[in-house]
């Protein structure tokens, strides 16, 4: 399936691509979109614009100054600029994850950050390899990304058994709408990824979960969808405490389900 870049962000992205190549010439190997845009699930109001820029060598100090100027200009001229999130990764470091990389320059919320770590993991590379969209750049296949399903399983294991399991100890956060939406939809997406071996959108994953997961959790899944879509309907719950408890049970049950079915803890 061919996925088109949404019309509303095309001017921003082509201006960004032109400025990078105009200022840094052959240092820029390629500019690639991944995540929601690449899987045809971009939401103008909710989605980020996720980008990986492959460079041939590090930027000099003077070039970093120019890079900051580029991002400032984009912020002034394009309303969607602050939705851009991305990393400048060296060509020789393709397929590496944060634990194997030296700090790299990244940007989010309209700001260019000094070298550090952001969204580079096996899911990033998997999505880029299978769904990535180049902006006037060499083909994604030319990147020779090396990532396999075992890498994704290890990432899901970390997400479930470390990140999400630790969140169960912070019960107060699940009073908030943000954490209802984020936790439920993310876990639906993890289950969907494991079941179908593909990265799908959060909303599509949640709608599939309504028919494939335990029906006792349909109410909390529908509540997360309601928050995500932001149409102003009233909550399906009269009690935030009951809703919070349902989210925690959903997280705990999903972790157990994935560990049992996919033997994650023994990887």
C-alpha positions in Angstrom: 0.0 0.0 0.0 1.3 3.4 -1.0 0.9 6.0 1.7 0.8 9.7 0.8 2.1 12.5 3.0 -0.9 14.4 4.4 -1.5 17.5 2.4 -1.7 19.7 5.5 1.9 19.1 6.4 3.5 18.8 3.0 4.6 22.4 2.8 6.3 22.1 6.2 8.1 18.9 5.4 9.3 19.9 1.9 10.6 23.3 3.3 12.4 21.4 6.0 13.9 19.0 3.5 15.0 21.8 1.2 16.6 23.8 4.1 18.6 20.8 5.4 20.0 20.0 1.9 20.6 23.6 1.0 22.6 24.3 4.2 24.3 20.9 4.7 24.6 19.5 1.2 25.8 15.9 1.0 26.0 15.6 4.8 22.3 14.8 4.6 21.9 11.2 3.4 18.1 11.0 3.7 15.0 12.2 5.6 12.4 9.6 6.5 9.0 9.6 8.1 7.8 6.8 10.4 5.0 6.0 12.9 1.5 7.5 12.3 2.2 9.1 8.9 3.9 6.0 7.6 1.1 3.7 8.6 -1.6 6.0 7.2 -2.9 6.9 10.7 -2.0 10.6 11.0 -4.5 12.7 13.0 -4.1 16.4 12.5 -5.1 17.2 16.1 -3.3 14.3 17.9 -0.4 12.9 16.0 3.2 13.8 16.1 5.3 14.1 12.9 8.0 11.5 13.5 11.2 11.8 11.5 14.6 10.2 11.3 17.3 12.1 9.5 20.3 10.1 8.4 23.5 12.1 8.3 26.9 11.0 7.0 28.8 12.7 9.8 28.3 14.8 12.9 27.4 18.5 12.6 30.1 21.0 13.6 29.4 23.6 16.3 28.7 26.2 13.6 26.4 23.9 11.8 24.4 23.2 15.0 23.8 26.9 15.3 22.5 26.9 11.7 20.3 23.9 12.5 18.8 25.7 15.4 18.0 28.6 13.1 16.3 26.3 10.7 14.0 24.9 13.4 13.2 28.4 14.7 12.2 29.6 11.2 10.0 26.5 10.7 8.3 27.3 14.1 7.6 30.9 12.9 6.2 29.9 9.5 4.4 26.6 10.1 1.8 25.8 12.7 2.6 22.1 12.6 6.3 22.6 13.2 6.1 22.0 16.9 4.5 18.6 16.2 7.8 17.5 14.6 9.8 15.0 16.6 13.0 13.5 15.3 16.6 12.4 15.6 19.8 13.0 13.5 21.4 9.6 13.3 24.7 8.8 11.5 24.6 6.5 8.6 27.0 4.1 10.3 24.7 3.8 13.3 21.6 2.6 11.4 19.9 -0.3 13.3 21.5 0.6 16.6 19.4 1.4 19.7 20.0 4.0 22.4 22.1 1.6 24.5 24.6 1.3 21.7 24.6 4.8 20.4 26.6 7.8 21.3 24.4 10.9 22.2 22.8 12.4 19.2 21.0 15.7 18.4 17.2 15.4 18.5 14.2 17.8 18.4 10.7 17.9 19.9 8.1 20.5 20.8 9.8 23.0 18.5 13.1 22.8 20.2 16.5 21.4 19.0 18.2 19.6 21.9 21.8 19.1 22.6 23.1 15.5 22.1 21.2 13.0 24.2 18.8 10.2 23.7 15.2 10.1 22.3 13.0 7.6 20.3 15.5 5.2 18.8 14.6 1.6 19.6 13.9 -1.6 17.6 10.3 -0.5 17.0 11.6 2.7 15.4 13.8 0.7 13.0 11.1 -1.9 12.4 8.5 0.7 11.4 11.0 2.6 9.3 12.1 -0.6 7.5 8.6 -1.8 6.7 6.6 1.5 6.4 9.1 4.4 6.2 8.5 7.2 3.7 11.5 9.0 2.3 11.3 12.7 1.5 13.2 13.1 -1.8 15.7 10.6 -0.3 17.2 7.2 -1.2 14.9 4.3 -0.9 14.2 2.9 2.6 15.6 -0.4 1.3 18.9 1.3 0.7 19.3 1.9 4.4 19.8 -1.9 4.9 18.1 -1.8 8.3 18.8 -4.9 10.4 16.0 -5.7 12.8 14.1 -8.9 13.2 11.0 -10.1 15.1 13.1 -11.3 18.1 14.2 -7.7 18.6 10.6 -6.6 18.7 9.7 -9.2 21.3 12.5 -8.0 23.5 11.3 -4.5 23.2 7.7 -5.5 24.1 9.1 -7.5 27.0 10.8 -4.3 28.3 7.7 -2.2 27.7 5.4 -4.6 29.6 7.5 -6.1 32.3 9.5 -3.0 33.3 7.8 0.2 32.1 4.1 -0.7 32.5 4.6 -3.0 35.5 6.4 -0.1 37.3 3.5 2.2 36.5 1.1 0.0 38.5 2.9 1.2 41.6 1.8 4.8 40.8 -1.9 4.4 41.2 -2.7 8.1 41.5 -1.8 8.8 37.8 -4.7 6.7 36.6 -7.2 9.3 37.8 -6.2 11.5 34.9 -7.7 11.3 31.4 -4.2 11.4 29.8 -3.1 8.2 31.5 -6.4 6.4 30.7 -5.9 7.2 27.0 -2.2 6.6 26.9 -2.1 3.4 28.9 -5.1 1.6 27.4 -4.4 2.5 23.8 -0.7 1.8 24.1 -1.3 -1.7 25.6 -3.9 -2.4 22.9 -1.2 -1.5 20.3 1.3 -3.8 22.0 -1.1 -6.7 21.9 -2.0 -6.0 18.3 1.7 -5.9 17.4 2.4 -9.2 19.0 -0.7 -10.8 17.5 -0.3 -9.6 13.9 3.5 -8.9 13.7 2.9 -5.4 12.4 2.7 -1.9 13.9 -0.8 -0.5 13.7 -2.3 2.8 14.9 -3.5 3.0 18.5 -7.1 3.6 17.5 -7.2 0.7 15.1 -5.6 -1.5 17.7 -8.1 -0.5 20.3 -11.1 -1.2 18.0 -9.6 -4.6 17.2 -9.2 -5.2 20.9 -12.9 -4.8 21.4 -13.5 -8.1 19.6 -10.3 -10.0 20.4 -9.6 -9.2 24.1 -11.5 -10.1 27.2 -14.9 -8.5 26.9 -14.8 -7.4 30.6 -12.4 -4.7 29.5 -14.5 -3.3 26.6 -15.8 -0.4 28.8 -12.3 0.9 29.7 -11.2 0.5 26.1 -14.2 2.5 24.9 -13.5 5.1 27.5 -9.9 5.5 26.2 -11.2 5.8 22.6 -13.7 8.4 23.8 -10.9 10.5 25.3 -8.6 10.1 22.3 -11.3 11.2 19.8 -12.1 14.2 22.0 -15.7 14.6 20.8 -17.0 15.9 24.1 -19.1 13.0 25.1 -19.5 12.3 28.8 -17.4 9.7 30.5 -18.7 6.2 30.5 -17.9 6.1 34.2 -19.6 7.8 37.1 -16.6 7.2 39.4 -13.0 8.1 38.6 -12.0 5.6 41.2 -13.8 2.7 39.4 -12.3 3.9 36.1 -8.8 4.0 37.7 -9.3 0.5 39.1 -10.4 -0.8 35.7 -7.3 0.6 34.0 -5.0 -1.0 36.6 -6.8 -4.4 36.2 -6.5 -4.0 32.4 -2.7 -3.3 32.5 -2.1 -6.2 34.9 -4.2 -8.6 32.9 -2.6 -7.6 29.6 0.9 -8.1 31.0 -0.1 -11.6 32.2 -1.7 -12.4 28.9 1.3 -11.4 26.8 3.8 -13.1 29.1 1.8 -16.4 28.9 1.1 -16.4 25.2 4.4 -15.1 24.0 6.7 -16.3 26.8 8.2 -12.8 27.1 9.7 -13.1 30.6 11.8 -16.0 29.4 13.4 -14.3 26.5 
